[in-house]
Amino acid sequence: MLRDAAGAPARIVGANQDITARKRREQELRESEENFRTLFDHAPYGAILMDVKDLSIVGFNALAHVQLGYTREEFSKLTLSDIDTFLTGQQVRATGRTANENPPVEFETKHRTKDGRLLEVLITAAPVRIGGNALVYSAVQDITERKRAEKELQASEARQRILAQLSGELWMRQDDPIAVLAGSIRRLESGFADICAARLLSEDGLWLLPPSVAFGEFMEMDSVRQTLTQPLPFQEPYFHQEIVRTGHAQFLPFFDLDQFADRFSPEYRKIIGNLRTHSLIAVPLRAGDQPIGVLTVGRHRPELPAFTEQDFSFLQELADRAALAFAASKLTLDLRAELAQRGAMEKERDLILAELQQLTKHLESAREDERKRISREIHDELGQQLTGLKMRLDFLFRAPLSPEQRDEQKHSLHQ
């Protein structure tokens, strides 16, 4: 028995409180957090938990560090700024506030991997509360391949538009073969390459002539321009000549000047070295099966990737269309010249025929006049002679002549 300090029996006062609901909520919260943790750890994308104030990383799943190439320990020491170098501190804070105060937000950005590559990612950020802490939950999906496929599709559509537009323009300019090639070069200048040049084999087969050279805004080097606008002797065994001779293209997506130095003239080697060209394509300009020149494109800006097989196929198709249109344009001009020459010859022939007809008429007229003159002369002289003869015969028969005189008159008539 319990007693108080005075030794009297103590009384116990108790209060009962029903905590079943609280215990149930705590159990549900623990189960909810356990379910969240299970979903978080096994999400099919990178998942990151960040503090709502500064977006410092407080939790992440395996895919979050694996897709960036880090170990779990390495990733635990990073901040968002180490991963996403495109977000400024102000943007980080704004993103945290937006994610905490609004429904889930979605945006695209780029995350840098451990080896320095950039992954294009889609971020879905939403506020969560775990253990009484306000956090930002971010789902990180690697969309690099999807974006690459989208860009390739856009590039393919752009290439098809260029080919379609180019075909129409080429066939509309049948009066200027060089403009045909210049038009195709200008199509390649924007975004496709840093430098584009087309060369044609001269009619005597001794030179490769530069009918068109395209430069970007960065291509204002006088030495480069002078070199690319100079004819190349066809006898020198460089890659331009090889392409025209063989009809085979040169596709060098990862170009190394040291490896291919012997295929370029000293002037070209200097240009390529100075520009640090890293990707190169040269395709034959073919009119039918006959190469008539070469089209060359190169990239040296580091932000432009290496040429792809699709770029190569596109360039060859463009070159084939341009060369075919060039040959058709040249043939049209040759036919026009031949027709003009034939027309001039026909005019000259008509003029000669007219002159011959005039001469014939003149000869006929002269011949007729001569016949008339001869006829008049015959008529007049013969008439006079016959009249004289008649008069003498009359005299001979009527005059009283002696036999001697009559014989003398007869003799004179025979003379």
QUISUL-V280708 format. One record per residue. N is the residue number from 1. RES is the residue in three letters. SS is DSSP state (H for helix, E for strand, - for the rest). PHI is phi in degrees with one decimal (999 if undefined). Layout:
BEGIN
n: <N N>
res: <RES RES>
ss: <SS SS>
phi: <PHI PHI>
END
This chain:
BEGIN
n: <1 2 3 4 5 6 7 8 9 10 11 12 13 14 15 16 17 18 19 20 21 22 23 24 25 26 27 28 29 30 31 32 33 34 35 36 37 38 39 40 41 42 43 44 45 46 47 48 49 50 51 52 53 54 55 56 57 58 59 60 61 62 63 64 65 66 67 68 69 70 71 72 73 74 75 76 77 78 79 80 81 82 83 84 85 86 87 88 89 90 91 92 93 94 95 96 97 98 99 100 101 102 103 104 105 106 107 108 109 110 111 112 113 114 115 116 117 118 119 120 121 122 123 124 125 126 127 128 129 130 131 132 133 134 135 136 137 138 139 140 141 142 143 144 145 146 147 148 149 150 151 152 153 154 155 156 157 158 159 160 161 162 163 164 165 166 167 168 169 170 171 172 173 174 175 176 177 178 179 180 181 182 183 184 185 186 187 188 189 190 191 192 193 194 195 196 197 198 199 200 201 202 203 204 205 206 207 208 209 210 211 212 213 214 215 216 217 218 219 220 221 222 223 224 225 226 227 228 229 230 231 232 233 234 235 236 237 238 239 240 241 242 243 244 245 246 247 248 249 250 251 252 253 254 255 256 257 258 259 260 261 262 263 264 265 266 267 268 269 270 271 272 273 274 275 276 277 278 279 280 281 282 283 284 285 286 287 288 289 290 291 292 293 294 295 296 297 298 299 300 301 302 303 304 305 306 307 308 309 310 311 312 313 314 315 316 317 318 319 320 321 322 323 324 325 326 327 328 329 330 331 332 333 334 335 336 337 338 339 340 341 342 343 344 345 346 347 348 349 350 351 352 353 354 355 356 357 358 359 360 361 362 363 364 365 366 367 368 369 370 371 372 373 374 375 376 377 378 379 380 381 382 383 384 385 386 387 388 389 390 391 392 393 394 395 396 397 398 399 400 401 402 403 404 405 406 407 408 409 410 411 412 413 414 415>
res: <MET LEU ARG ASP ALA ALA GLY ALA PRO ALA ARG ILE VAL GLY ALA ASN GLN ASP ILE THR ALA ARG LYS ARG ARG GLU GLN GLU LEU ARG GLU SER GLU GLU ASN PHE ARG THR LEU PHE ASP HIS ALA PRO TYR GLY ALA ILE LEU MET ASP VAL LYS ASP LEU SER ILE VAL GLY PHE ASN ALA LEU ALA HIS VAL GLN LEU GLY TYR THR ARG GLU GLU PHE SER LYS LEU THR LEU SER ASP ILE ASP THR PHE LEU THR GLY GLN GLN VAL ARG ALA THR GLY ARG THR ALA ASN GLU ASN PRO PRO VAL GLU PHE GLU THR LYS HIS ARG THR LYS ASP GLY ARG LEU LEU GLU VAL LEU ILE THR ALA ALA PRO VAL ARG ILE GLY GLY ASN ALA LEU VAL TYR SER ALA VAL GLN ASP ILE THR GLU ARG LYS ARG ALA GLU LYS GLU LEU GLN ALA SER GLU ALA ARG GLN ARG ILE LEU ALA GLN LEU SER GLY GLU LEU TRP MET ARG GLN ASP ASP PRO ILE ALA VAL LEU ALA GLY SER ILE ARG ARG LEU GLU SER GLY PHE ALA ASP ILE CYS ALA ALA ARG LEU LEU SER GLU ASP GLY LEU TRP LEU LEU PRO PRO SER VAL ALA PHE GLY GLU PHE MET GLU MET ASP SER VAL ARG GLN THR LEU THR GLN PRO LEU PRO PHE GLN GLU PRO TYR PHE HIS GLN GLU ILE VAL ARG THR GLY HIS ALA GLN PHE LEU PRO PHE PHE ASP LEU ASP GLN PHE ALA ASP ARG PHE SER PRO GLU TYR ARG LYS ILE ILE GLY ASN LEU ARG THR HIS SER LEU ILE ALA VAL PRO LEU ARG ALA GLY ASP GLN PRO ILE GLY VAL LEU THR VAL GLY ARG HIS ARG PRO GLU LEU PRO ALA PHE THR GLU GLN ASP PHE SER PHE LEU GLN GLU LEU ALA ASP ARG ALA ALA LEU ALA PHE ALA ALA SER LYS LEU THR LEU ASP LEU ARG ALA GLU LEU ALA GLN ARG GLY ALA MET GLU LYS GLU ARG ASP LEU ILE LEU ALA GLU LEU GLN GLN LEU THR LYS HIS LEU GLU SER ALA ARG GLU ASP GLU ARG LYS ARG ILE SER ARG GLU ILE HIS ASP GLU LEU GLY GLN GLN LEU THR GLY LEU LYS MET ARG LEU ASP PHE LEU PHE ARG ALA PRO LEU SER PRO GLU GLN ARG ASP GLU GLN LYS HIS SER LEU HIS GLN>
ss: <- - E - - - - - E - - - - - - - - - - H H H H H H H H H H H H H H H H H H H H H H - - - - E E E E E E - - - - - E E E E - H H H H H - - - - - H H H H H - - - H H H H - - - - - H H H H H H H H H H H H H - - - E E E E E E E E - - - - - E E E E E E E E E E E E E - - E E E E E E E E E E - H H H H H H H H H H H H H H H H H H H H H H H H H H H H H - - - - H H H H H H H H H H H H H - - - - - E E E E E E E - - - - - E E E E E E E E E - - - - - - H H H H H H H - - - E E - - - - - H H H H H H H H - - - E E E - - - - H H H H H H H - - H H H H H H H H H H - - - E E E E E E E E E - - E E E E E E E E E E - - - - - - - - - H H H H H H H H H H H H H H H H H H H H H H H H H H H H H H H H H H H H H H H H H H H H H H H H H H H H H H H H H H H H H H H H H H H H H H H H H H H H H H H H H H H H H H H H H H - - - - H H H H H H H H H H H - ->
phi: <999 -85.2 -126.2 -85.4 -69.6 -86.5 91.9 -84.7 -58.8 -84.4 -107.3 -109.1 -112.4 -123.7 -128.8 -97.1 -132.3 -82.0 -107.6 -61.0 -64.4 -64.1 -60.9 -66.4 -66.0 -62.3 -65.3 -64.4 -64.8 -62.1 -66.4 -64.0 -67.3 -66.7 -63.5 -61.1 -63.1 -64.1 -63.9 -61.9 -70.6 -107.3 -63.4 -78.7 -150.1 -69.0 -124.3 -132.9 -105.7 -130.6 -66.3 -68.1 -78.4 -122.3 57.6 -72.0 -78.2 -118.2 -169.0 -162.6 -98.6 -64.5 -63.7 -61.5 -92.5 -67.2 -68.9 -101.4 85.5 -102.0 -79.3 -63.1 -66.0 -62.9 -68.3 -65.8 -95.4 -92.4 -113.4 -61.6 -65.7 -70.9 -91.2 -108.6 -78.8 -91.0 -95.8 -81.3 -59.6 -64.0 -67.1 -61.9 -65.9 -63.9 -65.5 -62.0 -62.9 -62.0 -67.6 -83.2 -102.7 -125.9 -60.5 -49.3 -109.4 -134.4 -155.1 -105.6 -152.2 -129.1 -110.6 -92.3 -80.0 -61.8 -88.7 94.1 -73.3 -108.9 -103.4 -83.3 -129.2 -108.6 -104.3 -118.1 -112.8 -146.8 -76.3 -139.2 -128.5 -129.4 59.8 82.8 -101.4 -84.4 -128.0 -112.6 -96.3 -121.0 -96.2 -113.1 -107.4 -74.6 -112.8 -57.8 -65.5 -63.2 -66.0 -62.2 -64.0 -64.6 -64.2 -65.8 -64.7 -63.0 -64.1 -63.2 -64.0 -64.1 -63.7 -66.2 -63.3 -61.1 -63.6 -66.1 -66.4 -64.1 -59.1 -64.1 -68.0 -62.3 -75.1 -84.9 -114.6 -72.7 -89.6 -143.5 -59.6 -66.4 -62.2 -61.3 -69.7 -60.5 -63.6 -67.9 -65.2 -62.3 -64.6 -88.1 -69.5 -90.6 81.9 -80.5 -152.4 -85.0 -150.1 -135.5 -144.2 -117.8 -130.4 -115.7 -73.4 -66.7 -62.2 -86.7 72.5 -105.5 -137.2 -106.0 -95.0 -93.4 -74.1 -157.5 -135.0 -110.1 -126.0 -82.9 -63.0 -78.9 -96.8 -119.6 -79.1 -60.2 -64.2 -64.7 -61.9 -63.7 -65.3 -74.3 -100.5 -94.0 -63.0 -108.4 -66.6 -72.1 -71.9 -76.5 -83.0 -99.9 -65.5 -58.5 -66.0 -61.2 -66.0 -67.9 -66.6 -93.7 77.6 -102.7 -76.7 -115.9 -112.0 -122.9 -62.5 -118.3 -86.6 -122.4 -60.0 -60.9 -75.4 -115.4 -59.7 -71.9 -92.2 -124.6 -69.6 -56.5 -64.8 -68.2 -60.2 -65.2 -60.9 -63.3 -67.0 -66.2 -81.4 59.5 -59.9 -115.1 -151.2 -147.2 -135.2 -133.9 -123.9 -73.1 -88.0 -115.8 -101.2 73.0 -98.5 -102.8 -66.4 -117.7 171.9 -145.8 -115.1 -121.2 -131.8 -144.2 -123.7 -133.4 -67.0 -64.1 -74.6 -88.8 -73.1 -65.9 -61.4 -108.8 -60.5 -65.2 -61.5 -62.8 -62.5 -60.9 -64.8 -65.7 -65.6 -62.3 -62.1 -63.0 -66.6 -64.3 -65.6 -64.2 -65.5 -62.3 -63.6 -65.4 -64.1 -64.8 -62.7 -60.6 -64.4 -63.0 -65.4 -62.5 -64.2 -64.9 -65.6 -64.0 -65.6 -64.6 -63.4 -64.7 -65.4 -66.2 -63.2 -64.4 -62.5 -61.4 -65.3 -65.1 -61.2 -63.0 -65.4 -63.3 -62.8 -64.6 -65.8 -61.4 -61.3 -64.5 -65.2 -62.0 -65.0 -65.7 -64.0 -65.0 -62.8 -66.5 -61.5 -63.7 -62.7 -63.4 -61.9 -65.8 -62.8 -62.2 -64.2 -70.6 -67.3 -63.8 -61.2 -62.6 -65.3 -63.6 -62.8 -63.1 -63.5 -62.9 -64.5 -69.6 -63.6 -60.1 -63.5 -65.8 -78.5 -99.3 -75.8 -75.6 -108.9 -78.2 -57.3 -64.4 -63.4 -64.6 -64.1 -64.0 -66.3 -62.5 -65.0 -67.7 -67.1 -78.3 -84.2>
END
